[in-house]
């Protein structure tokens, strides 16, 4: 990592830092609460009222917009670092309105997300935390006023308000910078630049098709909600003498979505576990508020129907009708597509979506990816870290069998790729699809095949040869087991997810054929005890509960399905005993983290080591130096809880399997982040990233060359996990979807 940072510093030399804060016209119907950041700044109604600037540790100055234009000419901005509390906004204004692209961008809001996860991150709260003071008053009196509407006294009072914000932002930067690893500052710069220096073009025609498709899917979603509501035992039918007109489908859907209980039942009928949280009394309630972490997961669900239901719930509660695709269409009409991501937006330090759009979950093969284009004479290189979470889970748990399987299949893939490339060179031109398939058949006949980890593991689970082409259902089931059951998913959640279509796959229902084939004793499963304490019952009770929650199978069919799902759950755990043991170890780690501070004990004191992690009070220090934090972690009646969500005031449940999932996702994030910086250190523009994927924009003639370099970076693990086998795949093309 040190070499990478040295290259980045050489590519982007900086000798001046400027802290700034723009103040602009806003009103009741024109503000960032009504519009996206991109739409607000690009709107013709946008007007800068003034800007507060501070060079280094000097005093802030309040400038008229025209004064700023003259002042800005005295700097070589390529050697200037700009810091702001919401840099996506302030630096976007610099780029869009003044053509200024600073050499480095820093954002104290982003820094605070990394350091103070789950806490209030506004300037005033952070200023008080660091002993810097609070924000000033004076914003309300300028609401709805343009510069020409203000008296000089009002404008000067507005300036005092702005200068205090600049002081706070500068003070926070100097206070937080020593606490944050240097690599993370470069990741903040990379993330902010994705938005403030946009490069993507939007294909309006494809976006229009995507919008029409989404409207059709929403109609289908409403129809499904109405169908479900018709079978809801709690629904009250109208009497035959009722004079009221029958409710419209939209009214029925709105009633379901507006009720937390009905929404939860609907989700359970679709195989989705409704998110919950603890209130201040320690009671479990549904977590359907917009900022609840569980609701955010629903909004980012890989299952489109779940995401649409979650978006519809938010619309019902907030009267928001505009969809993400509508916003994307608008953005494409105004200029280049600006990818807004929140650095450390998720609890696990991963990126999350922002600005009322979510670039993190554009479905592969979907219209949105197809609509994202490289500029003229450029190409997109997309690199994906293959099975990164499954690999990290096996590595952290020291599951040697899985690690050996990854290595074996990676080696097979390298041999296959080399042989394929040799055949292409002999061909003398880029192969057509038919020619590529012919080469693949020729290599298969010679016994040279690409590796497939999920097929290999599926062969163990199903006691038969599994392959993507010959047994796609079993292969997908193997993938579902590894990615779902690896984090302690229970048998009934696994069963309902399979019925609904897990990880975007087709629905799967086990029957008598599978029960007989795998020797499942359905009767023994039916009477087996399930649960603990007062909630203990039998598996039969759980099956009946699923039916009460809306499962659409008769009892006998659902019982058989759950029994076979239980068989595979047990096979997974028996085959991966170290991973199962890791869940139990994580439960013990929660106890160590939750232990109250002793007199004189530092919150950063290491209490124990857990693999590559250092356990501290309410947190885990990762090799990258970032801390995976659990604010307020304590033991509760139903397990452990911590304060989470954007507000930092929601009680979120955590247990051993969930902590293991958090650890794996967080470590995987750090690995992909380091790989992303390596690509940037080669001098290439990183324009977007998802959880396990990086998108770079490069000149057309360098597309394949840069892709090969990026793949090499993705296959090399960081020093702290040098024995972790990694692999990657990628592609190059004009559109994001084509890659």
C-alpha positions in Angstrom: 0.0 0.0 0.0 2.9 2.4 0.7 4.0 2.1 -2.9 0.5 2.9 -4.1 0.2 5.9 -1.9 3.6 7.2 -3.1 2.5 6.9 -6.8 -0.8 8.7 -6.0 1.1 11.6 -4.3 3.4 11.9 -7.3 0.5 12.0 -9.7 -1.4 14.6 -7.6 1.0 16.9 -5.9 -0.7 19.4 -3.6 0.9 22.4 -1.8 -2.2 24.4 -0.7 -5.4 23.5 1.1 -8.6 25.6 0.9 -11.6 25.1 3.1 -14.8 26.4 1.6 -18.5 26.5 1.8 -20.9 27.8 -0.8 -24.2 29.4 0.1 -26.9 29.5 -2.6 -30.5 30.5 -3.1 -33.1 28.1 -1.7 -36.8 28.3 -1.1 -39.6 26.0 0.0 -39.9 24.4 -3.4 -36.2 24.7 -4.5 -33.8 23.1 -2.1 -31.7 20.0 -1.5 -34.6 18.4 0.4 -36.7 18.6 -2.8 -34.1 17.9 -5.5 -31.0 15.8 -5.9 -27.7 17.6 -5.5 -27.0 17.2 -9.3 -30.5 18.6 -10.2 -30.2 21.5 -7.7 -26.8 22.8 -9.0 -27.7 22.3 -12.7 -31.1 23.9 -12.3 -31.5 27.3 -14.0 -32.9 28.7 -10.7 -29.6 28.0 -9.0 -27.8 31.2 -7.8 -24.7 31.4 -5.6 -25.2 34.0 -3.0 -21.6 33.9 -1.7 -18.8 31.6 -0.6 -16.7 31.3 2.5 -13.1 30.4 2.0 -10.2 29.8 4.3 -6.6 29.1 3.1 -4.8 26.7 5.4 -5.2 27.6 9.0 -5.9 31.3 8.3 -9.1 33.2 8.9 -12.2 32.6 6.7 -13.3 35.3 4.2 -16.9 35.8 2.9 -16.8 36.6 -0.9 -19.4 37.8 -3.4 -19.7 35.4 -6.3 -17.9 37.8 -8.7 -15.2 38.4 -6.1 -14.6 34.6 -6.0 -14.1 34.5 -9.7 -11.3 37.0 -9.6 -9.8 35.5 -6.4 -9.8 32.0 -7.9 -7.5 33.1 -10.8 -4.6 33.5 -8.3 -4.4 29.7 -7.8 -3.2 26.7 -9.8 -6.1 24.5 -8.8 -4.4 21.3 -9.9 -2.1 21.8 -6.9 -4.9 22.8 -4.5 -6.7 20.5 -2.0 -10.3 21.6 -1.3 -12.0 20.6 1.9 -15.8 21.0 2.6 -18.2 19.3 4.9 -20.3 18.0 2.0 -17.8 18.1 -0.8 -20.0 16.5 -3.4 -22.1 19.7 -3.3 -19.4 22.3 -2.9 -16.9 20.7 -5.4 -19.8 20.1 -7.8 -20.5 23.8 -7.8 -16.8 24.5 -8.5 -16.8 22.2 -11.5 -20.2 22.8 -13.0 -20.3 26.6 -12.5 -16.7 27.7 -12.6 -14.8 24.9 -14.4 -12.5 24.3 -11.4 -11.3 20.8 -10.7 -9.0 20.8 -7.6 -6.0 18.4 -7.4 -7.4 16.8 -4.3 -10.8 16.7 -2.6 -11.6 16.1 1.0 -14.9 15.8 2.8 -15.3 16.1 6.6 -18.7 14.5 6.4 -17.1 11.4 4.7 -14.3 11.4 7.3 -16.9 11.5 10.1 -18.8 8.6 8.6 -15.6 6.5 8.9 -14.7 7.6 12.4 -18.1 8.1 14.1 -20.4 5.5 12.5 -24.0 5.7 13.8 -23.6 9.1 15.4 -25.0 12.6 14.5 -22.7 13.8 11.7 -23.9 17.4 11.1 -21.4 20.2 11.6 -22.9 21.4 14.8 -22.8 18.0 16.5 -19.3 17.2 15.3 -18.1 20.7 16.3 -19.4 20.2 19.8 -17.8 16.7 19.9 -14.4 18.2 19.1 -14.8 21.3 21.2 -14.9 23.6 18.2 -18.3 25.2 18.8 -21.6 25.1 17.0 -23.2 26.6 13.9 -24.4 30.2 13.9 -28.0 31.4 13.4 -29.0 33.4 10.4 -30.1 31.0 7.7 -33.9 31.3 8.1 -34.0 35.0 7.3 -32.5 34.5 3.8 -34.9 31.7 2.7 -36.5 32.6 -0.6 -34.3 35.6 -1.1 -31.9 36.1 -4.0 -28.8 38.2 -3.8 -30.7 41.2 -5.3 -33.4 40.8 -2.6 -31.0 41.1 0.3 -29.8 44.2 2.1 -26.1 44.5 2.6 -26.7 43.9 6.3 -28.5 40.6 5.6 -25.8 39.5 3.2 -23.1 40.2 5.8 -25.0 38.3 8.5 -25.4 35.4 6.1 -21.6 35.7 5.7 -21.0 35.3 9.4 -23.1 32.2 9.4 -21.1 30.8 6.5 -17.7 31.7 7.9 -18.5 29.8 11.1 -19.3 26.8 9.0 -15.9 27.1 7.3 -14.2 27.4 10.7 -16.0 24.2 11.9 -15.1 22.4 8.7 -11.5 23.3 8.8 -11.2 22.5 12.5 -12.8 19.1 11.9 -10.4 18.4 9.1 -7.3 19.0 11.3 -8.9 17.1 14.2 -9.9 14.0 12.2 -7.1 13.7 9.7 -4.6 12.1 12.2 -7.3 9.5 13.1 -7.8 8.3 9.5 -5.4 6.1 7.5 -3.9 7.9 4.6 -5.4 5.5 2.1 -8.9 6.4 3.2 -8.3 10.0 2.4 -7.5 9.0 -1.2 -10.6 6.8 -1.2 -12.7 9.9 -0.1 -11.1 11.9 -3.0 -11.8 9.1 -5.5 -15.4 8.8 -4.3 -16.2 12.5 -4.3 -14.6 12.9 -7.7 -16.9 10.2 -9.2 -19.7 12.8 -8.7 -18.0 16.2 -9.1 -16.0 15.2 -12.2 -18.6 13.1 -14.1 -17.6 11.3 -17.2 -20.5 9.0 -18.1 -22.9 9.8 -20.8 -26.5 8.6 -20.6 -28.3 6.8 -23.4 -31.7 8.6 -23.4 -33.4 6.0 -25.6 -32.4 3.1 -23.3 -33.3 5.1 -20.2 -36.8 5.7 -21.7 -37.2 2.0 -22.2 -36.0 1.3 -18.7 -38.6 3.8 -17.3 -41.4 2.1 -19.3 -40.2 -1.3 -17.9 -40.2 0.0 -14.4 -43.7 1.4 -14.7 -44.9 -2.0 -15.9 -43.1 -3.7 -13.0 -44.7 -1.3 -10.6 -48.1 -2.2 -12.1 -47.3 -5.9 -11.6 -46.1 -5.2 -8.1 -49.4 -3.4 -7.2 -51.3 -6.3 -8.8 -49.4 -8.8 -6.6 -50.0 -6.7 -3.5 -53.8 -6.6 -4.3 -53.8 -10.4 -4.9 -52.0 -10.9 -1.6 -54.4 -8.5 0.2 -57.4 -10.5 -1.1 -56.1 -13.6 0.8 -55.1 -11.6 3.9 -57.2 -13.1 6.8 -57.0 -9.7 8.6 -58.6 -7.9 5.7 -62.2 -6.7 6.3 -64.5 -7.4 3.3 -67.2 -4.8 2.4 -70.7 -5.8 3.2 -73.2 -6.5 0.4 -75.1 -3.3 1.3 -72.1 -1.0 1.3 -72.6 2.1 -0.8 -68.9 2.9 -1.0 -67.3 2.2 -4.4 -64.9 -0.7 -4.3 -61.3 0.5 -3.6 -58.9 0.9 -6.6 -55.8 -1.3 -6.8 -53.7 1.7 -5.8 -55.8 2.3 -2.7 -55.5 -1.3 -1.7 -51.7 -1.3 -2.2 -51.4 2.0 -0.3 -53.3 0.5 2.7 -51.0 -2.5 2.8 -47.9 -0.5 2.4 -49.0 2.0 5.0 -49.4 -0.7 7.7 -46.2 -2.1 9.2 -47.9 -5.3 10.1 -49.3 -5.9 6.7 -46.1 -4.9 5.0 -44.2 -7.4 7.2 -46.6 -10.2 6.3 -46.4 -9.4 2.6 -42.6 -9.5 2.8 -42.7 -12.9 4.6 -45.0 -14.3 2.0 -42.4 -13.4 -0.6 -39.6 -15.1 1.4 -38.1 -11.9 2.7 -37.5 -11.5 6.4 -38.9 -8.1 7.5 -36.2 -6.0 9.2 -36.6 -5.3 12.9 -35.1 -3.1 15.5 -35.4 -2.5 19.3 -37.1 0.6 20.7 -36.0 2.4 23.8 -38.0 -0.1 25.9 -36.1 -3.0 24.5 -39.2 -4.2 22.5 -38.7 -5.6 19.0 -40.5 -3.5 16.3 -40.4 -3.4 12.5 -37.7 -1.3 11.0 -39.5 0.3 8.1 -38.4 3.9 8.5 -36.5 5.4 5.6 -33.2 5.6 7.4 -33.4 2.3 9.2 -30.4 0.0 8.2 -32.9 -2.9 7.5 -35.0 -0.7 5.2 -31.8 0.4 3.4 -31.1 -3.3 2.7 -34.6 -3.7 1.3 -34.0 -0.7 -1.0 -30.8 -2.3 -2.2 -32.2 -5.8 -2.6 -31.1 -7.8 -5.6 -34.7 -8.9 -5.9 -36.4 -6.2 -8.0 -39.9 -6.9 -6.5 -38.6 -6.4 -3.0 -36.9 -3.1 -4.0 -40.0 -1.9 -5.7 -42.1 -2.7 -2.6 -39.6 -0.9 -0.4 -39.6 2.2 -2.7 -43.4 2.1 -2.7 -43.5 2.1 1.1 -41.2 5.1 1.2 -43.4 6.9 -1.3 -46.5 6.2 0.7 -44.9 7.6 3.9 -43.2 10.6 2.4 -45.3 11.4 -0.7 -42.3 10.9 -2.9 -43.4 9.7 -6.4 -40.2 10.3 -8.4 -38.3 7.1 -9.1 -34.6 6.5 -9.5 -35.0 5.9 -13.2 -36.9 9.2 -13.6 -34.1 11.0 -11.9 -31.6 9.2 -14.2 -33.5 10.4 -17.3 -33.5 13.9 -15.9 -29.7 13.8 -15.2 -29.0 12.6 -18.7 -30.9 15.5 -20.1 -28.9 18.0 -18.1 -25.3 16.8 -18.7 -23.0 13.9 -17.9 -24.1 11.2 -15.4 -22.8 12.0 -12.0 -22.3 8.9 -9.8 -23.1 9.8 -6.2 -21.8 7.3 -3.7 -21.5 7.7 0.1 -18.0 6.8 1.3 -18.4 4.6 4.4 -22.2 5.0 4.0 -22.9 1.5 5.2 -22.1 0.3 8.8 -19.4 -2.1 7.4 -17.5 0.8 5.8 -18.8 -0.1 2.4 -20.1 2.5 0.0 -23.8 3.1 -0.2 -26.0 5.0 -2.6 -26.8 8.6 -2.2 -28.5 11.7 -3.8 -31.8 9.8 -4.1 -30.2 7.4 -6.6 -28.3 4.2 -5.9 -25.6 3.3 -8.4 -24.7 0.3 -6.1 -27.5 -2.0 -7.3 -27.9 -1.5 -11.1 -28.9 -5.1 -12.0 -26.5 -7.0 -14.3 -28.1 -7.4 -17.6 -30.6 -4.6 -16.8 -31.4 -1.5 -18.8 -29.7 0.9 -16.4 -26.3 -0.6 -16.9 -26.8 -0.6 -20.7 -27.7 3.2 -20.5 -24.4 4.2 -18.9 -21.9 5.0 -21.7 -18.2 6.0 -21.9 -17.5 9.4 -23.6 -16.5 9.5 -27.3 -13.1 7.8 -28.0 -13.2 6.3 -24.5 -14.1 2.8 -23.2 -15.2 1.4 -19.9 -13.1 -1.3 -18.1 -15.1 -3.2 -15.5 -13.3 -5.5 -13.1 -15.2 -7.8 -10.7 -13.7 -9.5 -7.7 -14.9 -13.1 -8.1 -16.7 -14.6 -5.0 -14.9 -12.1 -2.8 -17.2 -12.6 0.2 -17.1 -16.4 0.0 -13.3 -16.3 -0.2 -12.9 -13.9 2.7 -15.3 -16.0 4.8 -13.3 -19.2 4.1 -10.0 -17.4 4.8 -11.1 -15.7 8.0 -12.5 -19.0 9.3 -9.5 -21.0 8.1 -11.8 -23.3 6.1 -9.0 -25.1 4.3 -11.2 -27.2 2.1 -12.9 -24.2 0.6 -9.6 -22.4 0.1 -8.2 -25.4 -1.7 -11.2 -25.5 -3.9 -10.8 -21.8 -4.8 -7.1 -22.3 -5.6 -7.8 -25.4 -7.7 -10.5 -23.7 -9.8 -8.5 -20.5 -10.2 -5.6 -22.5 -11.6 -7.9 -24.3 -14.0 -9.3 -21.0 -15.2 -5.8 -19.6 -15.8 -4.9 -22.6 -17.9 -8.2 -22.3 -19.8 -7.7 -18.5 -20.4 -4.2 -19.1 -21.7 -5.3 -21.8 -24.1 -8.3 -19.7 -25.3 -6.0 -16.7 -25.9 -3.6 -18.9 -27.9 -6.5 -20.1 -30.1 -7.6 -16.5 -30.7 -4.1 -15.5 -31.7 -4.1 -18.4 -34.2 -7.4 -17.2 -35.5 -5.9 -13.8 -36.3 -9.0 -11.7 -35.4 -11.4 -11.1 -32.6 -13.7 -14.2 -32.6 -17.4 -14.0 -33.2 -19.7 -15.5 -30.6 -20.0 -18.7 -32.8 -16.2 -18.9 -33.1 -15.8 -18.4 -29.4 -18.2 -21.2 -28.6 -16.4 -23.5 -31.1 -13.1 -22.8 -29.3 -14.7 -23.5 -26.0 -16.0 -26.9 -27.3 -12.6 -27.7 -28.7 -10.9 -27.0 -25.4 -13.5 -29.0 -23.5 -13.0 -32.0 -25.7 -9.2 -31.7 -24.9 -10.1 -31.8 -21.2 -9.4 -28.0 -20.7 -12.2 -26.4 -18.8 -12.6 -23.2 -16.9 -12.8 -23.6 -13.1 -16.2 -23.3 -11.4 -16.1 -23.2 -7.6 -19.8 -23.4 -7.1 -20.1 -26.5 -9.3 -17.3 -28.2 -7.4 -19.0 -27.5 -4.1 -22.4 -28.5 -5.5 -21.0 -31.9 -6.4 -20.3 -32.4 -2.7 -23.7 -31.2 -1.6 -25.7 -33.1 -4.3 -23.5 -36.2 -4.5 -23.4 -35.9 -8.3 -21.5 -34.0 -11.0 -22.7 -30.4 -11.1 -22.0 -28.0 -13.9 -23.4 -24.6 -15.0 -24.4 -26.0 -18.4 -25.8 -29.5 -17.5 -27.3 -28.9 -14.0 -27.9 -25.2 -13.7 -30.5 -25.6 -10.9 -28.1 -27.5 -8.7 -25.3 -25.2 -9.5 -27.4 -22.1 -8.5 -28.5 -23.9 -5.3 -24.9 -24.5 -4.5 -24.2 -20.8 -4.9 -27.3 -20.0 -2.7 -26.0 -22.3 0.0 -22.5 -20.9 0.1 -23.5 -17.2 0.0 -26.7 -17.6 2.1 -25.9 -20.3 4.7 -22.4 -19.0 5.2 -23.6 -16.3 7.6 -25.8 -18.5 9.8 -29.1 -18.2 7.9 -31.7 -20.5 9.5 -33.4 -23.3 7.7 -36.8 -21.7 7.4 -35.4 -18.4 6.1 -33.4 -20.4 3.6 -36.5 -22.4 2.6 -38.7 -19.3 2.0 -35.9 -17.5 0.1 -35.6 -20.5 -2.2 -39.3 -20.4 -2.9 -39.1 -16.7 -3.7 -36.0 -16.9 -5.9 -32.8 -16.5 -3.9 -30.0 -14.1 -5.1 -32.0 -13.3 -8.3 -32.4 -16.9 -9.3 -35.6 -18.8 -10.3 -37.8 -20.0 -7.5 -37.0 -23.5 -6.2 -39.4 -25.9 -4.5 -38.2 -29.3 -3.2 -40.7 -32.2 -3.4 -41.0 -35.9 -2.8 -38.4 -36.6 -5.5 -35.7 -34.7 -3.8 -36.7 -36.0 -0.3 -36.4 -39.6 -1.6 -33.2 -38.9 -3.6 -31.4 -37.5 -0.6 -32.9 -39.7 2.0 -34.7 -37.0 4.0 -36.9 -38.3 6.8 -39.8 -35.8 6.6 -41.7 -37.3 9.5 -38.6 -37.0 11.8 -38.2 -33.4 10.7 -41.9 -32.6 11.4 -41.7 -33.5 15.1 -38.2 -32.3 15.8 -37.9 -29.5 18.4 -37.1 -26.0 17.1 -36.3 -22.9 19.1 -35.3 -22.1 22.7 -37.0 -21.1 25.9 -40.6 -20.0 25.9 -40.6 -19.8 22.1 -39.6 -23.5 21.6 -41.8 -25.6 19.5 -41.5 -28.1 16.7 -40.6 -27.8 13.0 -44.3 -28.4 12.2 -45.2 -25.3 14.3 -42.7 -23.3 12.2 -44.2 -24.5 8.9 -47.7 -23.6 10.1 -46.3 -20.1 11.1 -45.0 -19.7 7.5 -48.5 -20.5 6.2 -50.0 -17.9 8.5 -47.5 -15.4 7.3 -48.7 -15.9 3.7 -46.7 -18.9 2.3 -48.8 -20.1 -0.7 -48.2 -23.8 -0.3 -50.4 -26.4 1.4 -49.0 -27.7 4.7 -47.7 -31.1 3.3 -45.9 -29.5 0.3 -44.3 -26.8 2.5 -43.3 -29.4 5.1 -41.4 -31.5 2.5 -39.8 -28.4 1.0 -38.6 -27.2 4.4 -37.3 -30.7 5.4 -35.2 -30.9 2.2 -33.9 -27.3 2.8 -33.0 -28.5 6.4 -31.1 -31.4 4.9 -28.9 -29.0 2.8 -28.5 -26.6 5.6 -27.1 -29.4 7.7 -24.9 -30.6 4.9 -23.4 -27.1 4.5 -22.7 -26.8 8.2 -21.2 -30.3 8.3 -19.0 -29.6 5.3 -17.8 -26.2 6.7 -17.4 -26.8 10.5 -14.9 -24.0 10.9 -17.3 -21.4 9.5 -20.0 -22.7 11.8 -17.5 -22.5 14.7 -16.7 -18.9 13.7 -20.3 -17.9 14.3 -20.0 -19.1 17.9 -16.6 -17.4 18.3 -18.2 -14.1 17.1 -20.9 -14.5 19.8 -18.1 -14.6 22.4 -16.4 -11.6 20.7 -19.6 -9.6 21.1 -19.4 -10.3 24.8 -15.9 -8.9 24.9 -16.8 -5.8 22.9 -19.8 -5.1 25.0 -18.0 -5.3 28.4 -18.1 -1.9 30.1 -15.0 0.1 30.3 -13.0 -0.4 33.5 -11.7 2.5 35.4 -8.8 4.1 33.5 -9.2 1.8 30.5 -8.9 3.5 27.1 -11.7 2.8 24.6 -9.0 2.0 22.1 -7.2 -0.5 24.3 -6.9 -4.0 22.7 -8.9 -6.5 24.7 -8.1 -9.6 22.5 -7.1 -10.5 19.0 -9.5 -12.3 16.7 -7.8 -13.5 13.5 -6.5 -10.4 11.8 -8.7 -8.1 13.9 -8.1 -6.4 17.2 -11.1 -6.3 19.6 -11.6 -3.1 21.5 -14.5 -1.6 23.4 -17.5 -1.7 21.0 -15.3 -2.1 17.9 -13.0 -4.2 15.8 -9.8 -2.6 14.4 -9.1 -3.9 10.9 -5.6 -4.3 9.3 -6.4 -1.2 7.2 -6.6 0.8 10.4 -10.3 1.5 10.1 -12.6 0.5 12.9 -15.8 -1.5 12.5 -17.8 0.2 15.2 -20.8 -0.9 17.3 -21.9 2.3 19.2 -23.7 1.6 22.5 -23.2 -2.2 22.1 -24.9 -3.9 25.0 -26.5 -7.2 26.0 -30.3 -7.1 25.7 -33.0 -9.6 26.4 -33.0 -10.9 22.8 -29.3 -10.8 22.3 -26.9 -7.9 21.6 -28.0 -4.5 20.3 -26.1 -1.4 19.1 -27.1 2.1 18.0 -27.2 2.3 14.3 -29.0 3.9 11.3 -28.3 7.3 9.8 -29.7 8.9 12.9 -27.5 6.8 15.2 -30.5 6.4 17.5 -32.0 3.1 16.3 -31.3 -0.1 18.2 -30.1 -2.7 15.8 -29.8 -6.4 16.7 -26.5 -8.2 16.3 -25.6 -11.9 16.9 -22.7 -14.2 16.0 -23.7 -15.0 12.4 -24.5 -11.4 11.7 -21.2 -10.2 13.2 -19.3 -12.7 11.0 -21.2 -11.3 8.0 -20.2 -7.8 9.0 -16.6 -8.8 9.4 -16.5 -10.5 6.0 -18.2 -7.7 4.2 -15.9 -5.1 5.8 -12.7 -7.0 5.1 -13.8 -7.6 1.5 -14.5 -3.8 1.2 -10.9 -3.1 2.3 -9.5 -5.5 -0.2 -11.5 -4.0 -3.2 -10.6 -0.5 -2.0 -6.9 -1.2 -2.1 -7.2 -2.7 -5.5 -9.2 0.3 -6.7 -6.4 2.6 -5.5 -3.8 0.5 -7.4 -5.8 1.1 -10.6 -5.9 4.8 -9.9 -2.2 4.9 -9.1 -1.5 3.6 -12.6 -2.9 6.9 -13.8 -6.4 5.7 -14.8 -9.7 7.3 -14.0 -11.9 5.4 -11.5 -15.4 6.5 -12.3 -17.5 4.2 -10.2 -17.5 1.2 -7.9 -19.9 -1.3 -6.4 -19.3 -3.7 -3.5 -17.0 -5.9 -5.5 -16.5 -4.1 -8.8 -14.6 -1.1 -10.1 -15.3 0.8 -13.3 -12.5 2.8 -15.0 -12.7 5.1 -18.0 -9.7 4.8 -20.4 -8.8 5.7 -24.0 -10.3 3.2 -26.5 -6.9 2.1 -27.7 -5.8 1.2 -24.1 -9.0 -0.7 -23.1 -7.6 -4.3 -23.1 -4.2 -3.3 -21.9 -5.6 -1.4 -18.9 -8.1 -4.3 -18.2 -5.3 -6.8 -18.1 -3.4 -4.6 -15.6 -6.5 -4.2 -13.5 -7.2 -7.9 -13.4 -3.6 -8.4 -12.2 -4.3 -5.9 -9.4 -7.5 -7.7 -8.4 -5.8 -11.1 -8.3 -3.1 -9.8 -5.9 -4.2 -9.8 -2.2 -3.1 -7.1 0.2 -0.1 -7.9 2.4 -2.2 -8.6 5.5 -4.0 -11.5 3.8 -1.2 -12.6 1.4 -2.4 -16.2 1.5 -6.0 -15.4 0.5 -6.6 -16.8 -3.0 -8.2 -14.1 -5.2 -9.5 -14.1 -8.7 -11.3 -11.6 -11.0 -13.1 -11.3 -14.3 -13.8 -8.2 -16.4 -14.6 -6.7 -19.7 -14.2 -3.6 -21.8 -16.8 -1.8 -23.8 -18.7 1.4 -24.6 -21.5 0.7 -22.2 -21.4 -0.4 -18.6 -23.8 -3.3 -19.5 -21.7 -4.5 -22.4 -18.7 -5.0 -20.1 
